[in-house]
Amino acid sequence: MVLAGALSGGLVLAAAFGFRQARSPAPFYPPRLLRHRTLRVVSVLQLATGCGMAAATIYVTLDLELVRHIPASGTGVLLLPMAAGLALGAAGGSLILARARSVRPSILLGTALAGLALGGLALTGAGTPLAVLLALLLILGLGAGFGIGNEMILVQNAVERRDLGTATTGVRFTETLGTSVAAAAFAALFAAGTAHGQLDPAHVMGALDVIFGIGAGLLAVATVIGTRLPAGRLANRADDQLGQAEQPV
């Protein structure tokens, strides 16, 4: 009953917020921006990605500590492959952008790799070799690295100069909203899977498998959404503006 009331209240407040924004002379997020197809696709993509990556934010650490009984200090060390993958993925995404002049390949590769890694984590168990787990963390980091920041390049190429700040902030807000909602939902799933404080490896692993599986599914959805992104070469806004500045008045 409490949950139903909270959901109903949230829907009412969201509808009121949209109504107000549509009629405000200075809206937080101008509805006219939704006319940009690229911005609409990127917003939905970031919502799905934020929801999916929420599964990896906390629960990989819980897997290491509660299932494998690795102390907190050791857990930080074991997360280094994910950090290394993040750096390598970011560098690889920059190379793809430099060669293809399109961010869609790196975004698709990033969401697909992250989804594959979370799917692999959903299939692991307490007896899975640590090397396999570290390899999955490396792939997860690569996926996050390939996609990091690239969607903003699309947004900045799609909207007018006056809307750059609002559009980029709006997309980040959508991603953060997805992460927050998914984090709350995953916490509820984890609490339900470990009812009455049953934090033994079997119950914890069962709850984590569900969370990782849902995260993988959300990232698969994000990959499908990413195919709707424009595939053309990015325009060089700086060059265009320089050319316009050099035209005679």
VEXDREN-2710 file (C-alpha; in Angstrom, 1 decimal):
% VEXDREN-2710
k/r/px/py/pz
1/MET/0.0/0.0/0.0
2/VAL/2.8/2.4/0.9
3/LEU/4.6/1.6/-2.3
4/ALA/1.5/2.1/-4.4
5/GLY/0.9/5.5/-2.8
6/ALA/4.5/6.5/-3.4
7/LEU/4.3/5.5/-7.0
8/SER/1.0/7.4/-7.5
9/GLY/2.4/10.5/-5.8
10/GLY/5.5/10.3/-8.0
11/LEU/3.4/10.1/-11.2
12/VAL/1.2/13.0/-10.1
13/LEU/4.2/15.2/-9.3
14/ALA/5.9/14.3/-12.6
15/ALA/2.7/15.3/-14.5
16/ALA/2.6/18.5/-12.6
17/PHE/6.2/19.2/-13.3
18/GLY/5.7/18.6/-17.0
19/PHE/2.6/20.8/-17.1
20/ARG/4.5/23.6/-15.4
21/GLN/7.5/23.3/-17.6
22/ALA/5.4/23.5/-20.8
23/ARG/3.9/26.8/-19.7
24/SER/6.8/28.5/-17.9
25/PRO/8.5/31.5/-19.6
26/ALA/11.8/30.2/-18.4
27/PRO/11.5/26.4/-18.1
28/PHE/14.2/24.2/-16.4
29/TYR/14.2/22.1/-19.6
30/PRO/12.6/23.8/-22.6
31/PRO/10.1/21.4/-24.3
32/ARG/11.2/22.7/-27.7
33/LEU/14.5/20.8/-27.2
34/LEU/12.6/17.5/-27.6
35/ARG/12.1/18.4/-31.2
36/HIS/15.7/17.2/-31.8
37/ARG/15.6/13.6/-32.6
38/THR/19.2/13.0/-31.5
39/LEU/18.5/14.6/-28.1
40/ARG/15.5/12.4/-27.6
41/VAL/17.4/9.2/-28.5
42/VAL/20.4/10.2/-26.3
43/SER/18.1/11.0/-23.4
44/VAL/16.4/7.6/-23.5
45/LEU/19.8/5.9/-24.1
46/GLN/21.3/7.6/-21.0
47/LEU/18.2/6.7/-18.9
48/ALA/18.6/3.0/-19.8
49/THR/22.4/3.1/-19.4
50/GLY/22.2/4.8/-16.0
51/CYS/19.7/2.2/-14.9
52/GLY/21.9/-0.7/-16.1
53/MET/25.2/0.6/-14.7
54/ALA/23.5/1.1/-11.3
55/ALA/23.8/-2.7/-11.0
56/ALA/27.6/-2.5/-11.1
57/THR/28.1/0.6/-8.9
58/ILE/27.6/-1.2/-5.5
59/TYR/26.8/-4.8/-6.1
60/VAL/30.2/-5.9/-7.6
61/THR/31.7/-4.8/-4.2
62/LEU/29.1/-6.8/-2.3
63/ASP/29.9/-9.8/-4.4
64/LEU/33.5/-9.6/-3.5
65/GLU/33.0/-9.0/0.2
66/LEU/29.9/-11.1/1.1
67/VAL/30.2/-14.0/-1.3
68/ARG/34.0/-14.4/-1.6
69/HIS/34.8/-13.0/1.9
70/ILE/37.5/-10.6/0.6
71/PRO/38.2/-7.7/3.0
72/ALA/37.5/-4.1/2.0
73/SER/41.2/-3.4/1.4
74/GLY/41.5/-6.4/-0.9
75/THR/38.3/-5.5/-2.7
76/GLY/39.7/-2.1/-3.7
77/VAL/42.7/-3.8/-5.2
78/LEU/40.5/-6.3/-7.1
79/LEU/38.6/-3.5/-8.7
80/LEU/41.8/-2.2/-10.4
81/PRO/41.1/-4.3/-13.6
82/MET/37.8/-2.3/-14.0
83/ALA/39.7/1.0/-13.6
84/ALA/42.3/-0.2/-16.1
85/GLY/39.5/-1.1/-18.5
86/LEU/37.9/2.3/-18.0
87/ALA/41.1/4.0/-19.0
88/LEU/41.7/1.7/-22.0
89/GLY/38.1/2.0/-23.2
90/ALA/38.3/5.8/-23.0
91/ALA/41.5/5.8/-25.1
92/GLY/40.0/3.3/-27.6
93/GLY/36.8/5.4/-27.9
94/SER/38.9/8.5/-28.7
95/LEU/40.7/6.5/-31.5
96/ILE/37.5/5.4/-32.9
97/LEU/36.2/8.9/-32.9
98/ALA/39.3/10.2/-34.6
99/ARG/39.1/7.6/-37.4
100/ALA/35.4/7.3/-38.0
101/ARG/34.4/10.8/-37.0
102/SER/31.3/9.2/-35.5
103/VAL/30.6/8.3/-31.9
104/ARG/27.9/5.7/-32.6
105/PRO/30.4/2.8/-32.9
106/SER/32.0/3.4/-29.6
107/ILE/28.7/3.9/-27.8
108/LEU/27.3/0.7/-29.2
109/LEU/30.5/-1.2/-28.4
110/GLY/30.5/0.3/-24.9
111/THR/26.9/-0.7/-24.0
112/ALA/27.3/-4.1/-25.5
113/LEU/30.5/-4.9/-23.6
114/ALA/29.1/-3.6/-20.3
115/GLY/26.0/-5.7/-20.8
116/LEU/28.0/-8.8/-21.7
117/ALA/30.1/-8.3/-18.5
118/LEU/27.0/-7.9/-16.3
119/GLY/25.4/-11.0/-18.0
120/GLY/28.6/-12.9/-17.2
121/LEU/28.5/-11.7/-13.6
122/ALA/24.9/-13.0/-13.3
123/LEU/26.1/-16.5/-14.3
124/THR/29.0/-16.6/-11.8
125/GLY/28.8/-18.2/-8.4
126/ALA/30.8/-18.6/-5.2
127/GLY/33.0/-21.3/-6.9
128/THR/33.8/-19.2/-10.0
129/PRO/37.6/-18.7/-10.4
130/LEU/38.7/-15.3/-9.3
131/ALA/40.5/-14.9/-12.7
132/VAL/37.1/-15.2/-14.5
133/LEU/35.6/-12.5/-12.2
134/LEU/38.6/-10.2/-12.8
135/ALA/38.3/-10.7/-16.6
136/LEU/34.6/-9.7/-16.4
137/LEU/35.5/-6.6/-14.4
138/LEU/38.0/-5.7/-17.1
139/ILE/35.3/-6.0/-19.8
140/LEU/32.9/-4.0/-17.7
141/GLY/35.5/-1.2/-17.4
142/LEU/36.1/-1.3/-21.1
143/GLY/32.4/-1.0/-21.8
144/ALA/32.1/2.0/-19.5
145/GLY/35.2/3.6/-21.0
146/PHE/34.1/3.3/-24.6
147/GLY/30.9/5.1/-24.0
148/ILE/32.0/7.7/-21.5
149/GLY/31.3/11.3/-22.6
150/ASN/30.6/10.4/-26.3
151/GLU/26.9/11.0/-26.1
152/MET/27.6/14.7/-25.1
153/ILE/29.5/15.2/-28.4
154/LEU/26.3/14.2/-30.3
155/VAL/24.2/16.5/-28.2
156/GLN/26.5/19.4/-28.7
157/ASN/26.4/18.8/-32.4
158/ALA/22.6/18.6/-32.5
159/VAL/21.5/21.7/-30.6
160/GLU/21.9/25.4/-31.1
161/ARG/24.7/27.3/-29.3
162/ARG/22.2/28.9/-26.9
163/ASP/20.9/25.5/-25.8
164/LEU/24.3/23.8/-25.2
165/GLY/24.3/24.1/-21.4
166/THR/20.6/23.2/-21.0
167/ALA/20.8/20.2/-23.3
168/THR/23.9/18.7/-21.8
169/THR/22.7/19.3/-18.2
170/GLY/19.3/17.8/-19.1
171/VAL/20.9/14.6/-20.5
172/ARG/23.1/14.2/-17.4
173/PHE/20.0/14.8/-15.2
174/THR/18.2/12.0/-17.1
175/GLU/21.2/9.6/-16.6
176/THR/21.4/10.5/-12.9
177/LEU/17.6/10.0/-12.5
178/GLY/17.9/6.6/-14.1
179/THR/20.7/5.6/-11.8
180/SER/18.9/6.8/-8.7
181/VAL/15.7/5.0/-9.5
182/ALA/17.5/1.8/-10.4
183/ALA/19.6/2.0/-7.3
184/ALA/16.5/2.2/-5.1
185/ALA/14.9/-0.7/-7.1
186/PHE/18.0/-2.9/-6.9
187/ALA/18.2/-2.2/-3.1
188/ALA/14.7/-3.4/-2.7
189/LEU/15.4/-6.5/-4.7
190/PHE/18.5/-7.2/-2.6
191/ALA/16.6/-6.7/0.6
192/ALA/13.9/-9.1/-0.6
193/GLY/16.5/-11.7/-1.6
194/THR/18.2/-11.5/1.8
195/ALA/15.2/-11.3/4.0
196/HIS/15.6/-11.6/7.7
197/GLY/19.3/-10.6/7.4
198/GLN/20.3/-13.8/5.6
199/LEU/23.7/-12.7/4.3
200/ASP/25.1/-16.1/3.7
201/PRO/26.8/-16.6/0.3
202/ALA/23.9/-18.6/-1.2
203/HIS/21.2/-15.9/-0.5
204/VAL/23.5/-13.0/-1.4
205/MET/24.5/-14.6/-4.7
206/GLY/20.9/-15.4/-5.6
207/ALA/20.0/-11.7/-5.1
208/LEU/23.0/-10.5/-7.0
209/ASP/22.3/-12.8/-9.9
210/VAL/18.9/-11.2/-10.4
211/ILE/20.4/-7.7/-10.1
212/PHE/23.2/-8.3/-12.6
213/GLY/20.8/-10.0/-15.0
214/ILE/18.4/-7.1/-14.9
215/GLY/21.4/-4.7/-15.4
216/ALA/22.5/-6.8/-18.4
217/GLY/19.0/-6.6/-19.9
218/LEU/18.8/-2.8/-19.5
219/LEU/22.2/-2.4/-21.2
220/ALA/21.0/-4.7/-24.0
221/VAL/18.0/-2.3/-24.4
222/ALA/20.5/0.6/-24.4
223/THR/22.4/-1.0/-27.2
224/VAL/19.3/-1.4/-29.3
225/ILE/18.4/2.2/-28.6
226/GLY/22.0/3.2/-29.6
227/THR/21.3/1.9/-33.2
228/ARG/18.9/4.8/-33.6
229/LEU/21.7/7.3/-33.1
230/PRO/22.9/9.2/-36.3
231/ALA/25.6/7.3/-38.1
232/GLY/27.0/10.2/-40.1
233/ARG/30.2/12.0/-39.6
234/LEU/30.2/14.7/-36.9
235/ALA/30.3/18.3/-38.0
236/ASN/33.2/20.4/-36.8
237/ARG/31.4/23.2/-35.2
238/ALA/34.6/25.1/-34.4
239/ASP/35.6/25.1/-38.1
240/ASP/32.1/26.1/-39.2
241/GLN/32.1/29.0/-36.8
242/LEU/35.6/30.1/-37.9
243/GLY/34.5/30.0/-41.5
244/GLN/31.4/32.1/-40.7
245/ALA/33.6/34.6/-38.8
246/GLU/35.9/35.0/-41.8
247/GLN/33.0/35.9/-44.2
248/PRO/33.0/39.5/-45.3
249/VAL/30.3/41.7/-43.7
END
